[in-house]
Amino acid sequence: MSYGQMDIARWLLAPSPSSPMQARMGSWYRNGRLILRNGQAIFGVSIVAAFLVLAVIGPMVTGSSTVQDLAQRLSPPSPAHLFGTDDLGRDILARITLACRSALLMIAIVCALIAPMGLVVGMVAGYFGGLLDVVLMRLTDVFLAFPRLVLALALAAALGPGFGNTVLAIVITSWPAYARLTRTETLRIRDSEFVESAILQSASPLYILVHHITPLCMPTILLRLTLDVATIILTAAGLGFLGLGAQPPAPELGTMVAEGRDYLYQQWWVATVPGAAILLLSLGFNLIGEGLRDAVSR
């Protein structure tokens, strides 16, 4: 999705820069109704909600994910083990629930970090311009010059395996796109009449950035963030598959796929179930993002 296509996000959550608060609330209401009428977005929300429920209450129902029972090793799906067991006799459903909880937690942490980072860098560069803009954008270009997965892999390998290092690697490689996007929006907004009026009233740059520019950049950032969640999931799964994610005995979706690849032909469920979880979770967030984009572009 090109940056130009992100202009449709101006319909989301915020009205035009000159609109009063009443028009802004009307925009929220109007676009909310459009989103609720979009079946694609509703289906995506249903998938993500199902994973949230599984992550919250699943471990209470499925029991321990670390208990080994070699007598039940590689058992096929059955009433006792709905998704079968792995090579150590551990219940795959129990491990999936904890792995989904870890994946959703990682998504929340990454999203909570990359959006503010990109927002701050992009607004500062776009509003102040000059040498500061050049330095920040050249730094951003350095990160954008490398494929995200390759750079994340290099950083994770340098930092070492683990949940925290995986989060850090994904954050470092993801924020530049948001900085670029925010800078473009800031350059458009800073010449608006309401910003010039605020400057004439002796408003500080910090006040203008926080109260005027940030609210108008947020819709675009939120839409881009929704569309990027699937990439975050796949990057985390890829690092886990290569052994750079959460370490045993903590379950992780990519690691579970890697553990089951040796049994793919005979005991297909060991790798297929976590792989399907990755697919469905990515699909859910993709449908939400696409649904939001389609709804607000009408």
Backbone hydrogen bonds in HBPLUS format (Angstrom, degrees):
<---DONOR---> <-ACCEPTOR-->    atom                        ^
c    i                          cat <-CA-CA->   ^        H-A-AA   ^      H-
h    n   atom  resd res      DA  || num        DHA   H-A  angle D-A-AA Bond
n    s   type  num  typ     dist DA aas  dist angle  dist       angle   num
A0005-GLN N   A0002-SER O   3.17 MM   3  5.45 129.3  2.45 101.1 112.8     1
A0006-MET N   A0003-TYR O   2.98 MM   3  5.22 147.4  2.09 103.8 114.1     2
A0007-ASP N   A0004-GLY O   3.25 MM   3  5.95 170.4  2.26 117.1 119.5     3
A0009-ALA N   A0006-MET O   2.92 MM   3  5.60 158.8  1.97 118.0 124.8     4
A0010-ARG N   A0007-ASP O   3.04 MM   3  5.79 169.9  2.05 121.5 124.7     5
A0011-TRP N   A0008-ILE O   3.12 MM   3  5.94 167.4  2.13 119.6 123.5     6
A0012-LEU N   A0009-ALA O   2.86 MM   3  5.13 147.6  1.96 106.5 116.7     7
A0019-SER N   A0016-SER O   3.05 MM   3  5.56 170.6  2.06 124.7 127.7     8
A0024-ARG N   A0020-PRO O   3.08 MM   4  6.42 147.5  2.19 145.6 155.6     9
A0025-MET N   A0021-MET O   2.98 MM   4  6.30 159.8  2.02 156.6 159.9    10
A0026-GLY N   A0022-GLN O   3.02 MM   4  6.25 151.6  2.10 141.9 150.3    11
A0027-SER N   A0023-ALA O   2.89 MM   4  6.13 142.8  2.03 140.9 150.6    12
A0027-SER N   A0024-ARG O   3.10 MM   3  5.01 119.7  2.48  91.6 106.5    13
A0028-TRP N   A0024-ARG O   3.03 MM   4  6.42 154.2  2.10 149.2 155.5    14
A0029-TYR N   A0025-MET O   3.04 MM   4  6.32 163.4  2.06 149.4 153.2    15
A0030-ARG N   A0026-GLY O   2.88 MM   4  6.03 164.7  1.90 149.7 154.2    16
A0031-ASN N   A0027-SER O   2.95 MM   4  6.01 173.5  1.96 153.6 155.8    17
A0032-GLY N   A0028-TRP O   2.86 MM   4  5.88 146.4  1.98 143.0 153.3    18
A0033-ARG N   A0029-TYR O   3.08 MM   4  6.30 153.7  2.15 146.6 152.1    19
A0034-LEU N   A0030-ARG O   3.15 MM   4  6.49 153.4  2.22 143.1 150.5    20
A0035-ILE N   A0031-ASN O   2.99 MM   4  6.20 155.3  2.05 146.1 152.0    21
A0036-LEU N   A0032-GLY O   3.02 MM   4  6.25 157.0  2.08 147.0 153.1    22
A0037-ARG N   A0033-ARG O   3.12 MM   4  6.31 131.6  2.37 139.6 151.3    23
A0037-ARG N   A0034-LEU O   3.27 MM   3  5.24 135.6  2.48  92.8 104.8    24
A0038-ASN N   A0035-ILE O   3.04 MM   3  5.17 156.2  2.10 104.7 112.3    25
A0042-ILE N   A0038-ASN O   3.16 MM   4  6.44 161.3  2.20 151.9 157.5    26
A0043-PHE N   A0039-GLY O   2.92 MM   4  6.06 157.0  1.98 148.0 153.7    27
A0044-GLY N   A0040-GLN O   3.07 MM   4  6.29 157.0  2.12 144.8 151.0    28
A0045-VAL N   A0041-ALA O   2.90 MM   4  6.15 156.6  1.95 150.0 156.5    29
A0046-SER N   A0042-ILE O   2.96 MM   4  6.18 150.9  2.04 144.1 152.1    30
A0047-ILE N   A0043-PHE O   3.09 MM   4  6.41 153.6  2.16 147.9 153.8    31
A0048-VAL N   A0044-GLY O   3.06 MM   4  6.33 170.1  2.07 154.8 156.8    32
A0049-ALA N   A0045-VAL O   2.81 MM   4  5.91 158.1  1.86 149.0 156.1    33
A0050-ALA N   A0046-SER O   2.97 MM   4  6.13 149.8  2.06 141.8 149.4    34
A0051-PHE N   A0047-ILE O   3.13 MM   4  6.49 152.4  2.20 147.4 154.4    35
A0052-LEU N   A0048-VAL O   2.92 MM   4  6.22 150.9  2.00 147.8 156.6    36
A0053-VAL N   A0049-ALA O   2.94 MM   4  6.21 159.2  1.98 150.8 155.4    37
A0054-LEU N   A0050-ALA O   2.95 MM   4  6.15 159.5  1.99 144.3 150.5    38
A0055-ALA N   A0051-PHE O   2.82 MM   4  6.00 155.1  1.89 146.9 153.5    39
A0056-VAL N   A0052-LEU O   2.96 MM   4  6.13 146.8  2.07 144.7 153.4    40
A0057-ILE N   A0053-VAL O   2.93 MM   4  5.97 169.6  1.94 159.4 160.6    41
A0058-GLY N   A0054-LEU O   2.82 MM   4  4.63 131.1  2.06 119.8 131.6    42
A0060-MET N   A0057-ILE O   3.17 MM   3  5.42 130.4  2.42 103.3 116.3    43
A0061-VAL N   A0058-GLY O   2.92 MM   3  5.29 139.4  2.09 110.5 122.1    44
A0062-THR N   A0058-GLY O   2.86 MM   4  5.96 170.0  1.87 170.3 173.7    45
A0069-ASP N   A0088-LEU O   3.24 MM  19  6.49 137.0  2.44 135.4 146.1    46
A0072-GLN N   A0069-ASP O   2.85 MM   3  5.53 149.5  1.94 119.5 128.1    47
A0073-ARG N   A0070-LEU O   3.21 MM   3  4.78 158.9  2.26 103.3 102.8    48
A0074-LEU N   A0086-ASP O   2.95 MM  12  4.97 161.9  1.98 141.8 138.5    49
A0085-THR N   A0075-SER O   3.02 MM  10  5.21 149.4  2.11 144.8 146.8    50
A0078-SER N   A0081-HIS O   2.74 MM   3  5.05 164.4  1.76 130.3 135.5    51
A0081-HIS N   A0078-SER O   3.07 MM   3  5.05 119.6  2.45  97.9 113.0    52
A0084-GLY N   A0081-HIS O   3.03 MM   3  4.88 163.6  2.05 105.6 110.3    53
A0092-ILE N   A0084-GLY O   3.10 MM   8  5.94 173.7  2.10 150.5 151.4    54
A0086-ASP N   A0090-ARG O   3.07 MM   4  5.53 147.2  2.18 140.3 149.5    55
A0089-GLY N   A0086-ASP O   3.07 MM   3  5.20 165.7  2.09 112.2 114.6    56
A0095-ARG N   A0091-ASP O   3.17 MM   4  6.47 152.8  2.25 144.5 152.2    57
A0096-ILE N   A0092-ILE O   2.79 MM   4  5.99 148.8  1.88 149.7 159.0    58
A0097-THR N   A0093-LEU O   3.06 MM   4  6.30 158.4  2.10 151.4 155.3    59
A0098-LEU N   A0094-ALA O   3.45 MM   4  6.73 161.5  2.48 142.7 146.3    60
A0099-ALA N   A0095-ARG O   2.90 MM   4  6.03 153.2  1.98 144.9 153.5    61
A0100-CYS N   A0096-ILE O   2.80 MM   4  5.97 154.2  1.86 153.0 158.9    62
A0101-ARG N   A0097-THR O   3.08 MM   4  6.30 150.8  2.17 139.0 146.9    63
A0102-SER N   A0098-LEU O   2.97 MM   4  6.24 157.1  2.02 146.5 152.2    64
A0103-ALA N   A0099-ALA O   2.88 MM   4  6.13 154.0  1.95 144.2 151.8    65
A0104-LEU N   A0100-CYS O   2.90 MM   4  6.06 165.5  1.92 152.8 155.7    66
A0105-LEU N   A0101-ARG O   2.98 MM   4  6.11 153.9  2.05 144.8 152.4    67
A0106-MET N   A0102-SER O   2.93 MM   4  6.13 155.4  1.99 145.4 152.2    68
A0107-ILE N   A0103-ALA O   2.95 MM   4  6.22 157.2  2.00 147.8 153.9    69
A0108-ALA N   A0104-LEU O   2.98 MM   4  6.20 161.9  2.02 146.9 151.2    70
A0109-ILE N   A0105-LEU O   2.99 MM   4  6.24 161.8  2.02 151.8 156.3    71
A0110-VAL N   A0106-MET O   2.90 MM   4  6.05 172.4  1.91 157.4 159.8    72
A0111-CYS N   A0107-ILE O   2.92 MM   4  6.00 169.3  1.93 153.5 157.0    73
A0112-ALA N   A0108-ALA O   2.98 MM   4  6.01 150.9  2.06 140.9 149.2    74
A0113-LEU N   A0109-ILE O   3.15 MM   4  6.33 122.5  2.50 138.8 152.4    75
A0113-LEU N   A0110-VAL O   3.10 MM   3  5.24 145.3  2.22 100.7 111.1    76
A0114-ILE N   A0110-VAL O   2.89 MM   4  6.04 176.0  1.89 168.5 168.3    77
A0117-MET N   A0113-LEU O   3.16 MM   4  6.22 160.7  2.20 148.8 154.8    78
A0118-GLY N   A0114-ILE O   2.94 MM   4  5.97 171.3  1.94 149.7 152.6    79
A0119-LEU N   A0115-ALA O   2.88 MM   4  5.92 155.0  1.94 149.1 157.1    80
A0120-VAL N   A0116-PRO O   2.90 MM   4  6.00 166.7  1.92 151.5 153.8    81
A0121-VAL N   A0117-MET O   3.08 MM   4  6.24 175.7  2.08 156.5 157.9    82
A0122-GLY N   A0118-GLY O   2.92 MM   4  5.85 162.7  1.95 144.4 150.2    83
A0123-MET N   A0119-LEU O   2.94 MM   4  5.97 161.5  1.98 146.9 152.2    84
A0124-VAL N   A0120-VAL O   3.00 MM   4  6.05 168.4  2.01 152.0 155.8    85
A0125-ALA N   A0121-VAL O   3.02 MM   4  6.10 164.4  2.04 148.7 153.5    86
A0126-GLY N   A0122-GLY O   2.91 MM   4  5.94 162.0  1.94 145.6 151.3    87
A0127-TYR N   A0123-MET O   2.82 MM   4  5.76 159.7  1.86 150.7 156.0    88
A0128-PHE N   A0124-VAL O   3.16 MM   4  5.92 164.5  2.18 142.9 147.5    89
A0129-GLY N   A0125-ALA O   3.05 MM   4  5.39 142.9  2.20 127.0 138.2    90
A0133-ASP N   A0129-GLY O   3.28 MM   4  4.57 153.9  2.36 105.4 107.7    91
A0134-VAL N   A0130-GLY O   3.14 MM   4  6.50 157.2  2.19 148.5 154.9    92
A0135-VAL N   A0131-LEU O   2.93 MM   4  6.17 167.5  1.94 158.7 160.8    93
A0136-LEU N   A0132-LEU O   3.04 MM   4  6.15 171.6  2.05 150.5 153.2    94
A0137-MET N   A0133-ASP O   2.96 MM   4  5.98 161.7  1.99 149.0 154.6    95
A0138-ARG N   A0134-VAL O   2.96 MM   4  6.02 150.2  2.05 145.3 153.2    96
A0139-LEU N   A0135-VAL O   3.03 MM   4  6.22 153.9  2.10 145.7 152.9    97
A0140-THR N   A0136-LEU O   2.96 MM   4  6.21 151.2  2.04 140.7 149.1    98
A0141-ASP N   A0137-MET O   2.87 MM   4  6.06 151.2  1.96 140.9 148.5    99
A0142-VAL N   A0138-ARG O   3.08 MM   4  6.34 142.4  2.23 141.5 150.2   100
A0144-LEU N   A0140-THR O   3.02 MM   4  6.30 157.5  2.07 149.4 156.6   101
A0145-ALA N   A0141-ASP O   2.93 MM   4  5.93 126.7  2.22 141.0 152.2   102
A0146-PHE N   A0143-PHE O   3.40 MM   3  5.97 161.3  2.44 112.1 116.4   103
A0151-LEU N   A0147-PRO O   2.99 MM   4  6.19 166.9  2.00 162.7 166.4   104
A0152-ALA N   A0148-ARG O   2.87 MM   4  6.02 158.5  1.91 150.0 156.8   105
A0153-LEU N   A0149-LEU O   2.87 MM   4  6.01 152.5  1.95 144.2 151.8   106
A0154-ALA N   A0150-VAL O   3.00 MM   4  6.27 156.5  2.06 146.1 152.1   107
A0155-LEU N   A0151-LEU O   2.95 MM   4  6.17 161.6  1.98 150.6 155.5   108
A0156-ALA N   A0152-ALA O   2.84 MM   4  5.96 162.8  1.87 148.9 154.2   109
A0157-ALA N   A0153-LEU O   2.94 MM   4  6.03 155.0  2.00 144.4 151.4   110
A0158-ALA N   A0154-ALA O   2.99 MM   4  6.19 147.4  2.10 140.4 149.3   111
A0159-LEU N   A0155-LEU O   2.82 MM   4  6.01 155.6  1.88 151.7 158.6   112
A0160-GLY N   A0156-ALA O   2.81 MM   4  5.70 144.1  1.94 140.8 150.2   113
A0162-GLY N   A0245-GLY O   3.02 MM  83  5.06 121.0  2.38 114.1 125.7   114
A0166-THR N   A0162-GLY O   3.03 MM   4  6.16 149.2  2.13 146.6 155.3   115
A0167-VAL N   A0163-PHE O   3.05 MM   4  6.35 160.3  2.09 154.1 158.8   116
A0168-LEU N   A0164-GLY O   3.01 MM   4  6.25 161.2  2.04 146.9 152.1   117
A0169-ALA N   A0165-ASN O   2.93 MM   4  6.07 157.6  1.98 144.9 150.5   118
A0170-ILE N   A0166-THR O   3.03 MM   4  6.26 159.4  2.08 150.5 155.6   119
A0171-VAL N   A0167-VAL O   2.92 MM   4  6.12 160.0  1.96 153.3 159.3   120
A0172-ILE N   A0168-LEU O   3.00 MM   4  6.13 167.5  2.02 152.0 154.9   121
A0173-THR N   A0169-ALA O   3.28 MM   4  6.40 147.6  2.40 138.7 146.3   122
A0174-SER N   A0170-ILE O   3.07 MM   4  6.02 117.7  2.47 139.9 154.5   123
A0174-SER N   A0171-VAL O   3.19 MM   3  5.20 150.7  2.28 101.4 110.1   124
A0175-TRP N   A0171-VAL O   3.35 MM   4  6.26 157.0  2.40 161.2 159.0   125
A0178-TYR N   A0175-TRP O   3.06 MM   3  5.43 126.0  2.37 110.3 123.5   126
A0179-ALA N   A0175-TRP O   3.15 MM   4  6.46 148.0  2.26 151.8 161.4   127
A0180-ARG N   A0176-PRO O   3.04 MM   4  6.32 161.2  2.07 155.8 159.1   128
A0181-LEU N   A0177-ALA O   3.11 MM   4  6.27 162.0  2.14 142.7 147.8   129
A0182-THR N   A0178-TYR O   2.91 MM   4  5.97 161.7  1.94 145.1 150.2   130
A0183-ARG N   A0179-ALA O   2.96 MM   4  6.08 156.9  2.01 147.0 153.4   131
A0184-THR N   A0180-ARG O   3.15 MM   4  6.42 158.6  2.20 148.1 152.9   132
A0185-GLU N   A0181-LEU O   3.19 MM   4  6.52 159.2  2.24 147.2 152.3   133
A0186-THR N   A0182-THR O   2.82 MM   4  6.01 157.3  1.87 152.6 159.6   134
A0187-LEU N   A0183-ARG O   2.93 MM   4  6.12 158.3  1.97 152.8 157.3   135
A0188-ARG N   A0184-THR O   3.32 MM   4  6.56 144.4  2.46 138.0 146.6   136
A0188-ARG N   A0185-GLU O   3.17 MM   3  5.18 124.3  2.49  94.0 108.0   137
A0189-ILE N   A0185-GLU O   2.98 MM   4  6.24 150.3  2.07 147.0 155.6   138
A0190-ARG N   A0186-THR O   2.89 MM   4  5.83 163.2  1.92 159.1 161.2   139
A0192-SER N   A0189-ILE O   2.92 MM   3  5.37 162.6  1.95 125.1 126.6   140
A0196-GLU N   A0192-SER O   3.17 MM   4  6.51 162.2  2.21 151.4 156.3   141
A0197-SER N   A0193-GLU O   2.84 MM   4  6.07 151.6  1.92 148.2 156.7   142
A0198-ALA N   A0194-PHE O   3.06 MM   4  6.19 150.4  2.15 133.5 140.8   143
A0199-ILE N   A0195-VAL O   2.97 MM   4  6.28 151.4  2.05 148.4 156.2   144
A0200-LEU N   A0196-GLU O   3.01 MM   4  6.27 155.9  2.07 146.9 153.0   145
A0201-GLN N   A0197-SER O   3.09 MM   4  6.36 132.5  2.33 138.4 150.9   146
A0201-GLN N   A0198-ALA O   3.19 MM   3  5.05 131.1  2.45  90.5 103.6   147
A0203-ALA N   A0198-ALA O   2.99 MM   5  5.44 158.9  2.03 156.3 154.6   148
A0202-SER N   A0199-ILE O   2.97 MM   3  5.12 151.2  2.05 113.6 114.8   149
A0208-ILE N   A0204-SER O   3.03 MM   4  6.38 160.3  2.07 156.4 161.9   150
A0209-LEU N   A0205-PRO O   2.89 MM   4  6.08 161.9  1.92 151.9 156.8   151
A0210-VAL N   A0206-LEU O   2.96 MM   4  6.09 162.6  1.99 150.9 155.5   152
A0211-HIS N   A0207-TYR O   2.87 MM   4  5.79 168.5  1.89 151.9 155.9   153
A0212-HIS N   A0208-ILE O   2.95 MM   4  5.14 146.0  2.07 130.9 138.2   154
A0213-ILE N   A0208-ILE O   3.04 MM   5  6.43 158.3  2.09 156.2 162.1   155
A0214-THR N   A0209-LEU O   2.92 MM   5  5.91 149.8  2.02 151.2 158.8   156
A0216-LEU N   A0213-ILE O   3.16 MM   3  5.41 127.0  2.45 103.8 117.2   157
A0217-CYS N   A0213-ILE O   3.03 MM   4  6.26 132.3  2.27 149.2 163.1   158
A0217-CYS N   A0214-THR O   3.11 MM   3  5.15 136.2  2.31 101.0 113.3   159
A0218-MET N   A0214-THR O   3.02 MM   4  6.06 146.2  2.13 157.9 165.9   160
A0221-ILE N   A0217-CYS O   3.19 MM   4  6.42 163.6  2.21 154.9 159.9   161
A0222-LEU N   A0218-MET O   2.80 MM   4  5.95 165.3  1.82 164.2 167.4   162
A0223-LEU N   A0219-PRO O   3.04 MM   4  6.23 160.0  2.08 148.7 153.5   163
A0224-ARG N   A0220-THR O   3.03 MM   4  6.21 164.6  2.06 149.2 153.7   164
A0225-LEU N   A0221-ILE O   2.81 MM   4  5.95 152.6  1.89 147.7 156.4   165
A0226-THR N   A0222-LEU O   2.99 MM   4  6.20 154.9  2.05 145.6 151.1   166
A0227-LEU N   A0223-LEU O   3.16 MM   4  6.45 155.4  2.22 146.8 152.8   167
A0228-ASP N   A0224-ARG O   2.98 MM   4  6.15 128.9  2.25 139.7 153.8   168
A0228-ASP N   A0225-LEU O   3.10 MM   3  5.00 132.8  2.33  93.4 106.7   169
A0231-THR N   A0228-ASP O   3.05 MM   3  5.26 119.4  2.43 101.6 116.3   170
A0232-ILE N   A0228-ASP O   3.07 MM   4  6.45 151.3  2.15 150.8 159.4   171
A0232-ILE N   A0229-VAL O   3.04 MM   3  4.97 115.0  2.48  93.5 109.5   172
A0233-ILE N   A0229-VAL O   2.92 MM   4  6.27 157.4  1.98 155.0 160.7   173
A0234-LEU N   A0230-ALA O   2.99 MM   4  6.24 164.3  2.02 151.0 154.7   174
A0235-THR N   A0231-THR O   2.88 MM   4  6.01 154.9  1.95 146.6 153.9   175
A0236-ALA N   A0232-ILE O   2.96 MM   4  6.13 165.1  1.98 151.1 154.9   176
A0237-ALA N   A0233-ILE O   2.90 MM   4  6.11 157.7  1.95 148.4 155.2   177
A0238-GLY N   A0234-LEU O   2.83 MM   4  5.96 152.2  1.91 142.8 150.6   178
A0239-LEU N   A0235-THR O   2.96 MM   4  6.24 157.5  2.02 150.2 155.5   179
A0240-GLY N   A0236-ALA O   2.93 MM   4  6.15 154.6  2.00 144.6 152.2   180
A0241-PHE N   A0237-ALA O   2.81 MM   4  6.01 152.3  1.89 146.8 154.5   181
A0242-LEU N   A0238-GLY O   3.17 MM   4  6.39 144.0  2.30 139.9 148.3   182
A0244-LEU N   A0239-LEU O   2.76 MM   5  5.06 157.8  1.81 158.4 150.6   183
A0243-GLY N   A0240-GLY O   2.99 MM   3  5.00 159.7  2.03 105.2 110.7   184
A0250-ALA N   A0247-GLN O   3.17 MM   3  5.90 134.6  2.39 134.6 128.6   185
A0256-MET N   A0252-GLU O   2.86 MM   4  6.07 154.9  1.93 159.0 167.2   186
A0257-VAL N   A0253-LEU O   3.09 MM   4  6.40 151.5  2.17 148.2 155.2   187
A0258-ALA N   A0254-GLY O   3.09 MM   4  6.37 156.9  2.15 145.2 151.3   188
A0259-GLU N   A0255-THR O   2.89 MM   4  6.17 152.3  1.97 148.9 156.7   189
A0260-GLY N   A0256-MET O   3.11 MM   4  6.27 138.8  2.29 138.8 148.6   190
A0260-GLY N   A0257-VAL O   3.21 MM   3  5.21 128.8  2.49  94.1 107.3   191
A0263-TYR N   A0260-GLY O   3.07 MM   3  5.42 152.7  2.15 109.3 117.7   192
A0264-LEU N   A0261-ARG O   3.44 MM   3  5.06 164.4  2.47 104.7 103.3   193
A0267-GLN N   A0263-TYR O   2.81 MM   4  5.13 130.4  2.06 137.3 153.0   194
A0270-VAL N   A0267-GLN O   3.33 MM   3  6.19 158.7  2.38 122.2 126.3   195
A0272-THR N   A0268-TRP O   2.99 MM   4  5.92 158.8  2.04 156.0 161.2   196
A0273-VAL N   A0269-TRP O   3.28 MM   4  5.53 167.7  2.30 126.1 129.6   197
A0275-GLY N   A0271-ALA O   3.16 MM   4  6.15 149.8  2.26 140.8 149.9   198
A0276-ALA N   A0272-THR O   2.76 MM   4  5.95 150.5  1.85 150.5 158.2   199
A0277-ALA N   A0273-VAL O   3.00 MM   4  6.31 148.2  2.10 146.9 156.0   200
A0278-ILE N   A0274-PRO O   3.03 MM   4  6.33 154.2  2.10 147.1 152.6   201
A0279-LEU N   A0275-GLY O   3.03 MM   4  6.30 159.5  2.07 145.9 151.6   202
A0280-LEU N   A0276-ALA O   2.86 MM   4  6.06 169.0  1.88 154.4 156.5   203
A0281-LEU N   A0277-ALA O   2.99 MM   4  6.01 164.5  2.01 147.7 152.4   204
A0282-SER N   A0278-ILE O   3.02 MM   4  6.08 162.8  2.05 147.6 152.7   205
A0283-LEU N   A0279-LEU O   2.85 MM   4  5.99 157.1  1.90 147.9 155.4   206
A0284-GLY N   A0280-LEU O   2.84 MM   4  6.03 157.0  1.90 148.9 154.5   207
A0285-PHE N   A0281-LEU O   3.30 MM   4  6.59 166.4  2.32 149.3 150.6   208
A0286-ASN N   A0282-SER O   2.95 MM   4  6.12 155.4  2.01 149.0 156.9   209
A0287-LEU N   A0283-LEU O   2.85 MM   4  6.03 160.2  1.89 154.7 159.1   210
A0288-ILE N   A0284-GLY O   3.08 MM   4  6.36 151.9  2.17 143.8 151.6   211
A0289-GLY N   A0285-PHE O   3.01 MM   4  6.24 166.5  2.03 150.0 153.0   212
A0290-GLU N   A0286-ASN O   2.86 MM   4  6.05 168.9  1.87 156.1 159.3   213
A0291-GLY N   A0287-LEU O   2.78 MM   4  5.73 153.3  1.85 140.8 149.3   214
A0292-LEU N   A0288-ILE O   2.90 MM   4  6.09 158.6  1.94 150.1 155.4   215
A0293-ARG N   A0289-GLY O   3.00 MM   4  6.23 160.2  2.04 146.9 152.6   216
A0294-ASP N   A0290-GLU O   2.88 MM   4  6.09 163.1  1.91 150.6 155.1   217
A0295-ALA N   A0291-GLY O   2.85 MM   4  5.94 156.9  1.91 147.1 154.1   218
A0296-VAL N   A0292-LEU O   3.07 MM   4  6.18 170.2  2.08 153.0 154.7   219
A0297-SER N   A0293-ARG O   3.18 MM   4  6.13 125.9  2.49 137.1 149.5   220
A0298-ARG N   A0295-ALA O   3.45 MM   3  5.82 166.0  2.47 107.4 111.4   221
